[in-house]
Amino acid sequence: MAVLALLWGSGFLWIKLALSGGIAPLHLTIVRCALGAAVLLVLARSAGQRMPRDRRTWAHLLVAAFFCNALPFFLFSLGQQTVDSGVAGVLNATTPLWSVAIGLTLRTERRLGPLRLTGLLLGFAGTLLIFAPWQQSGLTSWGALALLAAAVSYAVAFAYMARHLIGRETAPLALSAAQLLTATGLTTLALPAAPSGTSSPTLTGILALLVLGTLGTGITFHLNSRLIAEEGPTAAATVGYLLPVVSVALGAVVLGEEIGVRIVLGMVVVLAGVGLTRTQTRTRTQTRPRLRTGDAGATAKAPSVEPDGAVRC
């Protein structure tokens, strides 16, 4: 869990370093998807998992790849051009709140008790505290809004994937490899729209992108799949609470970012709200039997997406 939280939480740091190293947001997105897909393809092949072959699954993967990978990866790269990596991690933590809101809109969330409703309102209050539109020094900007839109995109993707992709016969690693492969194709199609005349990337930027694609995108999914199979989805979801803490700490220590009291307080309020919205979910998932790595159903039945956004391929 500690390694997974470190790798995922450091993703915002690698994005910032890659951008500072002269890599454009669209190029960063394409290479990140391609490297993550390559890692997962190798892992899926070594595990004997086959890619999906039916057209219906690939059609669903097209939608999932857009909302879960291509769009949010690009929006995070775009937003972090003007917003600190620590703040990006904090705004990313709002994904579970949007998941609940979307569930209510689509009526997949049938019951929202007083405790979960309080958590939802508390979470959005924390988000408002982070943006502080009533202050001149508030965070309201196009970059911050892009980061918030990325969190919403994740929530849309998780709702779609839970309905159309989870529980299929294709094993999780192969399914995710196919999804990132699709995302690579989608982002490559946007290359003609990329601005020309960008500066040559530095060695730091290239290395940061390599780490982001291989470790922060490919390996993290593999670790998360193992964690779900061995410890259950509740344990895997716990990692989501650590991501903003890791991103804030790394941003302050490595990049010297100044995180004000308002941002830290907003993060605490958001995470408290997320915890309340997940109260009934935790109670429900803890009653499920654990799956061991060697179990025949561990790969096929282990969910690859958590409703709170714990898994980001």
HELIX and SHEET records of a PDB file:
HELIX    1   1 ALA A    2  GLY A    9  1                                   8    
HELIX    2   2 GLY A   11  SER A   20  1                                  10    
HELIX    3   3 PRO A   25  SER A   46  1                                  22    
HELIX    4   4 ARG A   55  ALA A   65  1                                  11    
HELIX    5   5 PHE A   66  ALA A   70  3                                   5    
HELIX    6   6 LEU A   71  GLY A   79  1                                   9    
HELIX    7   7 SER A   85  ASN A   92  1                                   8    
HELIX    8   8 THR A   95  LEU A  106  1                                  12    
HELIX    9   9 PRO A  114  PHE A  131  1                                  18    
HELIX   10  10 TRP A  142  HIS A  164  1                                  23    
HELIX   11  11 PRO A  172  LEU A  189  1                                  18    
HELIX   12  12 LEU A  191  ALA A  193  5                                   3    
HELIX   13  13 LEU A  203  GLY A  213  1                                  11    
HELIX   14  14 THR A  214  ILE A  219  3                                   6    
HELIX   15  15 THR A  220  GLU A  231  1                                  12    
HELIX   16  16 PRO A  233  VAL A  254  1                                  22    
HELIX   17  17 VAL A  261  THR A  277  1                                  17    
HELIX   18  18 THR A  279  THR A  285  1                                   7    
HELIX   19  19 GLY A  297  LYS A  301  1                                   5    
END                                                                             
